[in-house]
Amino acid sequence: MDTKIEANMEGEMVTTKLAADLTTDLTTKTVGIVGLGLIGGSLGIDLRHRGVKVLGVSRSSSTCDQALKKGAVDQAGENLSLLQAAEVIFICTPIAAITPTVRALIPYLTPETVLTDVGSVKEQILQEVLPLWSRFVGGHPMAGTASQGILAAQAGLFTKAPYVLTVVDSTPVDAVELVANLVRSLGVNLYFASPQEHDRAVSLISHLPVMISASLIDTCARESHSSILSLAQNLASSGFRDTSRVGGGNPELGLMMAQYNQEAVLDSLAQYQQSLEKVINLIKTDNWQALQQFLETTQASRPNFLIP
């Protein structure tokens, strides 16, 4: 069931209309995808499995060839003009490239074309894009793997994954309906939020962990005693692997998270710093009872963030 985060009349109107339009025939739809990496390629694979015609654009001819071989697209090319027939275009580029991509697409769009993206930051993107194209629906699938690129694209990547659409007062209802019906067909858990709510929430559960994880790796790598460093590297196992995974990912993604969601990331880091200082103080003062209570509280809280 779709979950409505916005509590205003606009959100209620959108949600009611979406719930009434579950029978849309997707086999009549033509979708464009700009950026045929893990997310764009996986979107293409799943949409094609549901009968949607998919047109894909990549800067790399070899990526286009691989996307065709993997069945991620019906047609692929390096020129955005290929997408003229698309009713909806998913922009699956890095955050910094979303607005330039919209500008480059405009000559090939009809007045009814709907644009959407998959970026992990929404407020700044919407501020930049909406003056250029009003039929833009901000989107963010919370899905991925440690691998990147078209070769990592896979069927079912979005099944049961959270997918957020960011709706503002000016968002055309029919544009939201169209995007929502497409992504709902992927088996996602669909949510609606304002751009500000989205960016604050994502800073806590996605962007902050990247910075913490990267800082953990940095702390370990800066161990000054070579024998200790070597031993730590040899002993590192599943715990370190789990906690360091996101910090060891694509540096460009981490940089853009911080750059485009700066205020929310700084707020989250400040909250984390307060919590860390609390732990330091508990250990420094031998307050083991309070530390145990702290760890018991976090143990009990964790499942609330891992809802199946």
DRENVOLO-38389 format. One record per atom (N, C-alpha, C): x, y, z. Coordinates in pm, whole numbers, plus 50000, padded with zeros to 5 digits. Atoms other than C-alpha are relative to their C-alpha. Example, Ala and Ser with C-alpha at 12.3 -4.5 7.8 and 13.67 -1.06 7.14 Angstrom:
2
NODE     xx     yy     zz
NODE  50089  49881  50000
NODE  51230  49550  50780
NODE  50090  50120  50000
NODE  49918  49881  49994
NODE  51367  49894  50714
NODE  49923  50109  50073
! end
This chain:
308
NODE     xx     yy     zz
NODE  50085  49881  50000
NODE  50000  50000  50000
NODE  50088  50124  50000
NODE  49923  49877  50004
NODE  50126  50349  49916
NODE  49987  50072  50132
NODE  50001  49927  49874
NODE  50218  50562  50216
NODE  50011  50148  49971
NODE  50001  49856  50018
NODE  50135  50933  50225
NODE  50071  50064  50118
NODE  49930  49929  49894
NODE  50382  51143  50422
NODE  49944  50140  50016
NODE  50055  49866  49991
NODE  50238  51482  50337
NODE  49861  49995  50062
NODE  50127  49999  49930
NODE  49944  51572  50559
NODE  49913  50116  49955
NODE  50080  49888  50046
NODE  49803  51856  50348
NODE  49899  49953  49896
NODE  50104  50036  50095
NODE  49509  51862  50108
NODE  50057  49959  49865
NODE  49939  50037  50128
NODE  49738  51848  49807
NODE  50042  49855  50001
NODE  49954  50138  49990
NODE  49891  51525  49927
NODE  49884  49903  50002
NODE  50115  50089  49993
NODE  49552  51374  50007
NODE  49936  49985  49863
NODE  50060  50006  50132
NODE  49419  51462  49663
NODE  50082  49910  49909
NODE  49912  50080  50084
NODE  49720  51308  49489
NODE  49988  49854  50035
NODE  50004  50139  49956
NODE  49708  50991  49697
NODE  49869  49933  49961
NODE  50130  50057  50035
NODE  49335  50938  49640
NODE  49993  49969  49851
NODE  50005  50023  50145
NODE  49370  50976  49264
NODE  50091  49886  49960
NODE  49909  50107  50035
NODE  49670  50744  49252
NODE  49939  49865  50032
NODE  50057  50126  49958
NODE  49488  50473  49442
NODE  49890  49954  49904
NODE  50110  50035  50089
NODE  49206  50487  49189
NODE  50047  49961  49860
NODE  49951  50018  50137
NODE  49432  50437  48886
NODE  50099  49884  49990
NODE  49910  50114  49997
NODE  49586  50094  48939
NODE  49993  49916  49873
NODE  50023  50087  50116
NODE  49461  49950  48609
NODE  50062  50056  49872
NODE  49938  49940  50118
NODE  49670  50166  48374
NODE  50073  49892  49918
NODE  49934  50095  50089
NODE  49785  49964  48072
NODE  50138  50052  49965
NODE  49864  49953  50021
NODE  50161  50006  48078
NODE  50056  49959  49865
NODE  49947  50048  50128
NODE  50208  49820  47749
NODE  49986  50105  49890
NODE  50014  49893  50099
NODE  50102  50136  47566
NODE  50101  50112  50023
NODE  49911  49891  49961
NODE  50373  50346  47733
NODE  50138  49986  49935
NODE  49862  49993  50044
NODE  50708  50455  47595
NODE  50077  50085  50099
NODE  49923  49934  49895
NODE  50968  50549  47853
NODE  50143  50021  49951
NODE  49860  49973  50029
NODE  51307  50712  47809
NODE  50083  49995  50126
NODE  49907  50003  49888
NODE  51607  50663  48034
NODE  50130  50066  49957
NODE  49870  49936  50024
NODE  51909  50894  48040
NODE  50095  49953  50110
NODE  49907  50055  49902
NODE  52201  50722  48209
NODE  49974  49852  50021
NODE  50024  50145  49997
NODE  52227  50346  48165
NODE  50101  49931  50091
NODE  49917  50065  49901
NODE  52408  50248  48482
NODE  49920  49897  50077
NODE  50071  50097  49917
NODE  52293  50026  48768
NODE  49852  50032  50010
NODE  50140  49964  49979
NODE  51972  50220  48837
NODE  49926  50009  49867
NODE  50067  49986  50129
NODE  51886  50317  48480
NODE  49983  49867  49929
NODE  50008  50130  50064
NODE  51964  49971  48348
NODE  49899  49908  50066
NODE  50095  50085  49926
NODE  51766  49795  48621
NODE  49857  50047  49977
NODE  50133  49948  50033
NODE  51469  50027  48561
NODE  49956  49950  49863
NODE  50033  50043  50135
NODE  51482  49943  48193
NODE  49963  49853  49993
NODE  50027  50144  50001
NODE  51495  49568  48253
NODE  49860  49971  50054
NODE  50130  50028  49937
NODE  51194  49569  48486
NODE  49884  50060  49923
NODE  50108  49939  50076
NODE  50986  49810  48279
NODE  49973  49921  49872
NODE  50020  50080  50121
NODE  51044  49605  47965
NODE  49932  49868  50032
NODE  50068  50123  49959
NODE  50939  49291  48154
NODE  49850  50022  50016
NODE  50141  49967  49981
NODE  50609  49472  48212
NODE  49937  50056  49872
NODE  50056  49964  50129
NODE  50560  49551  47844
NODE  50022  50143  49957
NODE  49973  49860  50035
NODE  50684  49910  47845
NODE  50111  50005  49896
NODE  49892  49978  50097
NODE  50887  50023  47545
NODE  50100  50097  50061
NODE  49897  49921  49933
NODE  51219  50162  47673
NODE  50105  50047  49900
NODE  49897  49937  50082
NODE  51449  50403  47490
NODE  50109  50050  50094
NODE  49892  49964  49909
NODE  51791  50455  47647
NODE  50107  50084  49935
NODE  49892  49915  50049
NODE  52061  50719  47611
NODE  50116  49994  50097
NODE  49877  49998  49922
NODE  52419  50698  47731
NODE  50107  50074  49921
NODE  49889  49933  50069
NODE  52733  50897  47653
NODE  50094  49899  49935
NODE  49907  50103  50046
NODE  52910  50567  47584
NODE  49931  49903  49904
NODE  50058  50094  50096
NODE  52840  50360  47273
NODE  50010  49857  50050
NODE  49986  50136  49947
NODE  52971  50049  47449
NODE  49894  49972  50106
NODE  50108  50017  49902
NODE  52723  50107  47733
NODE  49868  49976  49929
NODE  50122  50022  50079
NODE  52445  50133  47476
NODE  49994  49855  49949
NODE  49995  50138  50050
NODE  52555  49801  47324
NODE  49973  49900  50112
NODE  50019  50091  49887
NODE  52568  49634  47666
NODE  49856  50005  50050
NODE  50140  49988  49956
NODE  52224  49770  47758
NODE  49907  49922  49908
NODE  50080  50077  50095
NODE  52079  49619  47441
NODE  50017  49851  50023
NODE  49973  50141  49977
NODE  52246  49285  47511
NODE  49933  49949  50128
NODE  50060  50040  49873
NODE  52115  49280  47870
NODE  49847  50007  49998
NODE  50145  49986  50007
NODE  51761  49357  47754
NODE  49948  50114  50082
NODE  50043  49886  49920
NODE  51750  49685  47942
NODE  49925  50104  49917
NODE  50062  49901  50088
NODE  51630  49885  47641
NODE  49957  49933  49870
NODE  50038  50042  50135
NODE  51452  49840  47310
NODE  50088  50066  49896
NODE  49909  49925  50087
NODE  51666  50106  47146
NODE  50095  50081  50089
NODE  49902  49922  49923
NODE  51979  50287  47266
NODE  50085  50083  49906
NODE  49915  49914  50079
NODE  52192  50570  47143
NODE  50065  50107  50086
NODE  49927  49896  49928
NODE  52414  50861  47240
NODE  49935  50137  49989
NODE  50063  49871  50025
NODE  52181  51139  47122
NODE  49864  50007  50068
NODE  50126  49983  49927
NODE  51895  51273  47336
NODE  49879  50007  49907
NODE  50111  49994  50094
NODE  51684  51312  47022
NODE  49927  49867  49989
NODE  50063  50132  50000
NODE  51615  50938  47051
NODE  49877  49996  50089
NODE  50105  50006  49899
NODE  51379  51019  47338
NODE  49877  50084  49964
NODE  50112  49914  50038
NODE  51136  51238  47142
NODE  49865  49933  50016
NODE  50128  50072  49992
NODE  50870  50967  47150
NODE  49964  49958  50142
NODE  50023  50045  49862
NODE  50897  50906  47527
NODE  49895  50086  50069
NODE  50100  49929  49920
NODE  50600  50998  47746
NODE  50055  50040  50136
NODE  49934  49974  49873
NODE  50809  50979  48062
NODE  50148  49973  49981
NODE  49855  50019  50009
NODE  51186  51021  48089
NODE  50058  49999  50139
NODE  49930  50013  49873
NODE  51382  50897  48388
NODE  50144  50048  49981
NODE  49864  49949  50006
NODE  51702  51096  48441
NODE  50081  49929  50109
NODE  49925  50086  49907
NODE  51943  50847  48600
NODE  50149  50035  49995
NODE  49863  49950  50004
NODE  52256  51059  48601
NODE  50046  50036  50141
NODE  49957  49942  49873
NODE  52473  51181  48889
NODE  49924  50130  50029
NODE  50079  49884  49960
NODE  52308  51464  49086
NODE  50040  50125  49922
NODE  49952  49877  50064
NODE  52525  51735  48931
NODE  49959  50010  49853
NODE  50033  50001  50143
NODE  52417  51632  48580
NODE  49850  50008  49974
NODE  50145  50004  50021
NODE  52039  51633  48638
NODE  49950  50127  49932
NODE  50048  49874  50058
NODE  51972  52002  48568
NODE  50054  50023  49859
NODE  49951  49986  50138
NODE  52206  52020  48265
NODE  49931  49904  49903
NODE  50068  50096  50086
NODE  52035  51708  48130
NODE  49861  50049  49964
NODE  50133  49944  50029
NODE  51692  51870  48162
NODE  50011  50108  49894
NODE  49981  49894  50100
NODE  51817  52174  47972
NODE  50024  49942  49860
NODE  49967  50060  50130
NODE  51957  51954  47698
NODE  49882  49925  49940
NODE  50115  50075  50049
NODE  51633  51754  47673
NODE  49890  50087  49944
NODE  50115  49916  50032
NODE  51395  52047  47633
NODE  49967  50010  49851
NODE  50036  49991  50143
NODE  51425  52078  47252
NODE  49929  49876  49946
NODE  50056  50126  50049
NODE  51307  51717  47221
NODE  49872  49960  50073
NODE  50118  50034  49919
NODE  51010  51730  47460
NODE  49873  50059  49939
NODE  50131  49943  50031
NODE  50641  51773  47387
NODE  49949  50068  50127
NODE  50053  49934  49880
NODE  50435  51990  47624
NODE  49949  49903  50106
NODE  50056  50098  49906
NODE  50297  51671  47784
NODE  50105  49906  50059
NODE  49897  50091  49951
NODE  50628  51493  47846
NODE  50023  50021  50149
NODE  49972  49995  49856
NODE  50691  51409  48211
NODE  50145  49959  50023
NODE  49864  50032  49961
NODE  51042  51415  48353
NODE  50003  49959  50147
NODE  49978  50038  49861
NODE  51154  51243  48671
NODE  50147  49961  50014
NODE  49859  50033  49977
NODE  51488  51165  48832
NODE  50010  49893  50107
NODE  49978  50100  49896
NODE  51643  50917  49074
NODE  50104  50048  50101
NODE  49896  49945  49913
NODE  51876  51151  49265
NODE  49964  49994  50147
NODE  50021  50013  49856
NODE  51921  51127  49642
NODE  49980  50133  50070
NODE  50029  49867  49946
NODE  51871  51503  49692
NODE  49889  50060  49917
NODE  50117  49954  50073
NODE  51545  51671  49603
NODE  49978  50151  50002
NODE  50039  49860  49992
NODE  51505  52031  49725
NODE  50074  50086  49898
NODE  49924  49917  50093
NODE  51788  52191  49525
NODE  49970  49963  49856
NODE  50031  50043  50136
NODE  51712  51982  49218
NODE  49866  50057  49954
NODE  50130  49946  50037
NODE  51347  52086  49220
NODE  50006  50151  49981
NODE  49985  49856  50014
NODE  51444  52450  49270
NODE  50063  50036  49865
NODE  49932  49974  50127
NODE  51666  52428  48963
NODE  49917  49959  49879
NODE  50064  50059  50117
NODE  51448  52215  48738
NODE  49860  50055  49973
NODE  50139  49959  50023
NODE  51090  52335  48792
NODE  49985  50127  49917
NODE  50012  49884  50090
NODE  51152  52678  48634
NODE  50028  49966  49853
NODE  49968  50043  50136
NODE  51282  52490  48330
NODE  49890  49913  49941
NODE  50102  50096  50047
NODE  51013  52218  48310
NODE  49905  49971  50115
NODE  50095  50012  49890
NODE  50698  52222  48521
NODE  49952  49857  50021
NODE  50048  50138  49988
NODE  50608  51859  48450
NODE  50116  49909  50042
NODE  49888  50075  49941
NODE  50891  51727  48665
NODE  49957  49946  50135
NODE  50035  50066  49874
NODE  50832  51478  48945
NODE  50128  49945  50062
NODE  49879  50049  49935
NODE  51123  51431  49183
NODE  49982  49859  50051
NODE  50010  50139  49955
NODE  51193  51065  49255
NODE  50130  49951  50058
NODE  49880  50057  49940
NODE  51434  50861  49461
NODE  49975  49855  50042
NODE  50007  50139  49957
NODE  51452  50480  49470
NODE  50110  49970  50101
NODE  49900  50037  49899
NODE  51626  50355  49785
NODE  50044  49857  49973
NODE  49955  50134  50042
NODE  51791  50062  49611
NODE  50137  50014  49937
NODE  49867  49999  50061
NODE  52138  49970  49493
NODE  50080  49879  50040
NODE  49907  50107  49964
NODE  52430  49733  49516
NODE  50139  50062  50012
NODE  49862  49952  49990
NODE  52802  49763  49581
NODE  50061  50020  49862
NODE  49948  49989  50136
NODE  52858  49730  49206
NODE  49927  50110  49924
NODE  50058  49892  50079
NODE  52794  50005  48952
NODE  50007  49966  49851
NODE  49991  50016  50143
NODE  52740  50035  48579
NODE  49896  49906  49942
NODE  50101  50078  50069
NODE  52522  49864  48321
NODE  50017  49850  50023
NODE  49979  50144  49978
NODE  52683  49524  48383
NODE  49944  49955  50134
NODE  50057  50034  49869
NODE  52551  49538  48742
NODE  49848  50007  50000
NODE  50145  49987  50006
NODE  52194  49610  48628
NODE  49934  49863  50012
NODE  50063  50129  49973
NODE  51952  49340  48735
NODE  49849  50014  50013
NODE  50145  50004  49981
NODE  51587  49243  48738
NODE  49968  49994  50148
NODE  50047  50009  49862
NODE  51400  49292  49064
NODE  50075  50085  50100
NODE  49923  49918  49906
NODE  51637  49550  49211
NODE  49910  50083  50090
NODE  50085  49908  49926
NODE  51346  49767  49325
NODE  49887  49931  50077
NODE  50108  50072  49934
NODE  51115  49494  49456
NODE  50005  50021  50151
NODE  50018  49971  49858
NODE  50993  49596  49805
NODE  50094  50110  50053
NODE  49914  49889  49958
NODE  51243  49884  49810
NODE  49917  50127  50014
NODE  50069  49870  49992
NODE  51126  50228  49925
NODE  50027  50082  49875
NODE  49986  49909  50114
NODE  51064  50469  49639
NODE  49922  50126  50036
NODE  50062  49875  49957
NODE  50992  50833  49723
NODE  49974  50090  49880
NODE  50031  49894  50095
NODE  50814  51083  49501
NODE  49978  50128  50078
NODE  50011  49873  49929
NODE  50847  51446  49609
NODE  49904  50091  49924
NODE  50109  49925  50061
NODE  50529  51638  49536
NODE  49996  50141  50060
NODE  50017  49862  49955
NODE  50500  52018  49556
NODE  49867  50052  49950
NODE  50133  49947  50034
NODE  50194  52242  49518
NODE  49977  50010  49850
NODE  50017  49979  50144
NODE  50261  52304  49150
NODE  50012  49873  49917
NODE  49981  50124  50075
NODE  50319  51939  49055
NODE  49867  49956  49937
NODE  50125  50045  50063
NODE  50056  51835  48797
NODE  49962  49860  50047
NODE  50046  50128  49946
NODE  49847  51551  48937
NODE  50017  49888  49898
NODE  49990  50106  50100
NODE  49844  51360  48608
NODE  50145  49956  49981
NODE  49859  50037  50011
NODE  50226  51372  48597
NODE  50040  49907  50114
NODE  49971  50086  49885
NODE  50247  51225  48946
NODE  49938  49862  49979
NODE  50069  50128  50024
NODE  49993  50958  48852
NODE  50081  49912  49904
NODE  49929  50076  50103
NODE  50193  50854  48547
NODE  50129  49940  50056
NODE  49876  50050  49942
NODE  50525  50825  48730
NODE  49970  49896  50107
NODE  50032  50092  49890
NODE  50365  50657  49031
NODE  49955  49864  49948
NODE  50045  50128  50055
NODE  50194  50392  48818
NODE  50115  49921  49940
NODE  49883  50069  50056
NODE  50520  50313  48641
NODE  50085  49939  50111
NODE  49911  50053  49896
NODE  50727  50278  48958
NODE  49928  49900  50090
NODE  50075  50098  49921
NODE  50448  50100  49144
NODE  50004  49862  49935
NODE  49997  50128  50071
NODE  50461  49832  48874
NODE  50127  49922  50030
NODE  49874  50066  49968
NODE  50816  49755  48988
NODE  49993  49926  50133
NODE  50014  50067  49872
NODE  50684  49628  49322
NODE  50062  50077  50115
NODE  49937  49918  49896
NODE  50821  49918  49526
NODE  49901  50030  50112
NODE  50081  49939  49896
NODE  50695  50057  49855
NODE  50002  50150  49974
NODE  50004  49863  50049
NODE  50581  50398  49733
NODE  49963  50098  50111
NODE  50021  49895  49900
NODE  50603  50706  49957
NODE  49994  50136  49932
NODE  50004  49862  50047
NODE  50524  51075  49909
NODE  50052  50090  50110
NODE  49945  49907  49902
NODE  50712  51355  50082
NODE  50029  50133  49933
NODE  49952  49873  50053
NODE  50797  51718  50044
NODE  50150  49987  49975
NODE  49854  50006  50022
NODE  51149  51782  49911
NODE  50079  50021  50129
NODE  49928  49971  49876
NODE  51253  51923  50248
NODE  49998  49880  50095
NODE  50011  50118  49914
NODE  51124  51623  50443
NODE  50088  49887  49948
NODE  49917  50105  50061
NODE  51290  51386  50200
NODE  50147  50022  50031
NODE  49857  49974  49984
NODE  51630  51554  50223
NODE  50044  49986  50145
NODE  49966  50014  49858
NODE  51623  51566  50603
NODE  50005  49852  50040
NODE  50004  50143  49964
NODE  51523  51200  50637
NODE  50116  49924  49936
NODE  49894  50071  50070
NODE  51772  51080  50376
NODE  50137  50037  50054
NODE  49871  49963  49940
NODE  52052  51278  50539
NODE  50030  49913  50121
NODE  49980  50081  49880
NODE  51998  51070  50853
NODE  50034  49855  49968
NODE  49986  50146  50021
NODE  51974  50722  50705
NODE  50084  49960  49880
NODE  49920  50031  50118
NODE  52182  50751  50389
NODE  50127  50084  49990
NODE  49884  49913  50018
NODE  52411  51053  50369
NODE  50090  50000  50124
NODE  49920  50006  49877
NODE  52522  51055  50736
NODE  50079  49870  50009
NODE  49921  50124  49995
NODE  52619  50684  50727
NODE  50120  49998  49906
NODE  49886  49995  50091
NODE  52843  50751  50427
NODE  50116  50076  50065
NODE  49896  49919  49936
NODE  53032  51021  50617
NODE  50059  49929  50123
NODE  49952  50074  49882
NODE  53054  50810  50935
NODE  50086  49883  49956
NODE  49927  50117  50049
NODE  53166  50503  50743
NODE  50135  50040  49941
NODE  49873  49952  50058
NODE  53429  50700  50551
NODE  50096  50043  50112
NODE  49915  49957  49888
NODE  53555  50848  50879
NODE  50056  49880  50075
NODE  49951  50123  49938
NODE  53583  50497  51025
NODE  50119  49945  49922
NODE  49890  50049  50083
NODE  53798  50386  50732
NODE  50123  50089  50016
NODE  49890  49904  49985
NODE  54009  50702  50763
NODE  50071  49981  50134
NODE  49942  50020  49866
NODE  54060  50644  51137
NODE  50089  49877  50002
NODE  49922  50124  50002
NODE  54178  50289  51082
NODE  50124  50013  49911
NODE  49888  49988  50095
NODE  54398  50376  50784
NODE  50110  50090  50053
NODE  49900  49908  49946
NODE  54574  50648  50984
NODE  50072  49945  50124
NODE  49926  50062  49889
NODE  54696  50405  51253
NODE  50150  50014  49975
NODE  49858  49965  50021
NODE  55058  50513  51303
NODE  50095  49883  50019
NODE  49913  50116  49977
NODE  55200  50180  51420
NODE  49976  49897  49888
NODE  50016  50086  50117
NODE  55260  49967  51111
NODE  49959  49859  50037
NODE  50035  50138  49961
NODE  55237  49637  51298
NODE  49854  49991  50043
NODE  50141  49998  49959
NODE  54900  49733  51452
NODE  49911  50013  49877
NODE  50078  49981  50122
NODE  54773  49854  51114
NODE  49992  49870  49921
NODE  49998  50126  50075
NODE  54879  49529  50947
NODE  49912  49896  50066
NODE  50082  50097  49929
NODE  54716  49320  51218
NODE  49852  50033  49986
NODE  50140  49959  50015
NODE  54395  49523  51200
NODE  49947  49964  49862
NODE  50042  50033  50136
NODE  54382  49475  50824
NODE  49976  49851  49983
NODE  50016  50145  50009
NODE  54423  49099  50865
NODE  49883  49949  50081
NODE  50108  50045  49912
NODE  54164  49073  51142
NODE  49863  50051  49958
NODE  50128  49941  50041
NODE  53894  49287  50978
NODE  49912  49894  49935
NODE  50090  50104  50048
NODE  53592  49068  50913
NODE  49862  50059  49971
NODE  50134  49960  50043
NODE  53214  49091  50869
NODE  49955  50131  50064
NODE  50042  49876  49934
NODE  53162  49369  51125
NODE  50057  50122  49930
NODE  49938  49888  50069
NODE  53412  49599  50958
NODE  49950  50009  49856
NODE  50049  50001  50138
NODE  53291  49493  50614
NODE  49864  50070  49993
NODE  50134  49941  50000
NODE  52932  49592  50702
NODE  50005  50151  50026
NODE  50000  49859  49961
NODE  53014  49923  50869
NODE  50081  50088  49906
NODE  49916  49919  50089
NODE  53267  50033  50607
NODE  49951  50000  49856
NODE  50041  50017  50140
NODE  53074  49938  50293
NODE  49965  50133  49933
NODE  50045  49878  50068
NODE  52906  50271  50219
NODE  50110  50106  49996
NODE  49890  49904  50000
NODE  53216  50470  50312
NODE  50106  49967  49897
NODE  49904  50041  50101
NODE  53417  50272  50060
NODE  49942  50000  49860
NODE  50066  49996  50130
NODE  53180  50342  49773
NODE  50052  50111  49911
NODE  49962  49900  50101
NODE  53190  50587  49485
NODE  50020  50137  50066
NODE  49975  49869  49936
NODE  53357  50910  49613
NODE  49915  50113  49941
NODE  50079  49895  50063
NODE  53163  51120  49361
NODE  49860  50008  50061
NODE  50133  50001  49940
NODE  52832  51011  49515
NODE  50002  50064  50139
NODE  49989  49941  49867
NODE  52946  51099  49867
NODE  50020  50151  49995
NODE  49975  49857  50015
NODE  53073  51438  49753
NODE  49872  50074  49964
NODE  50122  49932  50043
NODE  52746  51525  49581
NODE  49892  49998  50109
NODE  50092  50002  49887
NODE  52543  51413  49884
NODE  50026  50120  50092
NODE  49962  49892  49910
NODE  52734  51662  50100
NODE  49980  50136  49935
NODE  50007  49872  50069
NODE  52740  51938  49839
NODE  49856  50044  49976
NODE  50137  49964  50037
NODE  52373  51926  49734
NODE  49903  49991  50118
NODE  50086  50010  49881
NODE  52229  51842  50078
NODE  50076  50050  50122
NODE  49904  49952  49901
NODE  52478  52046  50280
NODE  49937  50028  50136
NODE  50060  49960  49872
NODE  52247  52191  50545
NODE  49952  49880  50080
NODE  50053  50117  49930
NODE  52074  51864  50628
NODE  50111  49907  50046
NODE  49887  50087  49962
NODE  52402  51668  50629
NODE  50073  50059  50121
NODE  49933  49937  49885
NODE  52561  51920  50865
NODE  49917  49986  50127
NODE  50087  50019  49883
NODE  52259  51901  51098
NODE  50011  49857  50052
NODE  49991  50141  49960
NODE  52280  51521  51100
NODE  50136  49970  50063
NODE  49867  50020  49943
NODE  52655  51527  51162
NODE  50011  50062  50139
NODE  49999  49936  49867
NODE  52601  51767  51454
NODE  49928  49912  50102
NODE  50071  50091  49909
NODE  52345  51529  51606
NODE  50086  49879  50032
NODE  49913  50116  49979
NODE  52584  51239  51558
NODE  50116  50037  50092
NODE  49888  49954  49916
NODE  52868  51439  51715
NODE  49958  50007  50146
NODE  50052  49994  49863
NODE  52652  51499  52023
NODE  49989  49860  50059
NODE  50013  50137  49951
NODE  52579  51129  52051
NODE  50136  49938  50027
NODE  49866  50054  49982
NODE  52945  51037  52007
NODE  50067  50059  50123
NODE  49944  49935  49881
NODE  53051  51290  52271
NODE  49939  49941  50127
NODE  50066  50063  49885
NODE  52798  51134  52506
NODE  50065  49865  50030
NODE  49937  50131  49981
NODE  52951  50788  52451
NODE  50141  50018  50055
NODE  49865  49974  49951
NODE  53302  50926  52502
NODE  49998  50034  50148
NODE  50009  49960  49859
NODE  53197  51084  52829
NODE  49963  49883  50090
NODE  50040  50116  49920
NODE  53029  50765  52954
NODE  50118  49906  50023
NODE  49883  50088  49986
NODE  53344  50562  52887
NODE  50107  50066  50085
NODE  49897  49928  49926
NODE  53576  50827  53024
NODE  49970  50003  50150
NODE  50039  49991  49858
NODE  53379  50846  53352
NODE  49963  49865  50060
NODE  50030  50135  49951
NODE  53342  50466  53390
NODE  49851  49980  50031
NODE  50144  50010  49975
NODE  52966  50502  53372
NODE  49943  49885  49918
NODE  50034  50119  50078
NODE  52909  50148  53257
NODE  49850  49971  49999
NODE  50144  50023  49995
NODE  52548  50130  53367
NODE  49927  50085  49896
NODE  50061  49911  50098
NODE  52455  50430  53156
NODE  50036  49958  49858
NODE  49960  50046  50132
NODE  52654  50293  52863
NODE  49919  49878  49959
NODE  50082  50117  50031
NODE  52470  49962  52886
NODE  49858  50041  49962
NODE  50134  49952  50031
NODE  52139  50147  52890
NODE  49996  50063  49861
NODE  49990  49937  50133
NODE  52249  50348  52587
NODE  50000  49892  49890
NODE  49989  50106  50101
NODE  52341  50029  52395
NODE  49872  49918  49992
NODE  50128  50071  50001
NODE  52018  49858  52498
NODE  49894  50080  49924
NODE  50095  49913  50070
NODE  51822  50157  52369
NODE  50025  49997  49850
NODE  49971  50004  50143
NODE  52001  50155  52035
NODE  49967  49863  49941
NODE  50035  50134  50046
NODE  51956  49779  52008
NODE  49850  49991  49974
NODE  50146  50004  50015
NODE  51581  49822  52057
NODE  49951  50091  49888
NODE  50042  49903  50101
NODE  51564  50116  51814
NODE  50031  49953  49858
NODE  49955  50037  50135
NODE  51744  49953  51521
NODE  49891  49937  49913
NODE  50102  50061  50087
NODE  51453  49734  51398
NODE  49901  50099  49943
NODE  50095  49899  50050
NODE  51242  50047  51357
NODE  50047  50061  49867
NODE  49945  49947  50124
NODE  51472  50147  51070
NODE  50022  49889  49895
NODE  49980  50114  50090
NODE  51473  49802  50907
NODE  49866  49929  49978
NODE  50134  50055  50018
NODE  51103  49755  50842
NODE  49996  49922  49869
NODE  50002  50082  50122
NODE  51055  49468  50595
NODE  49899  50051  49897
! end
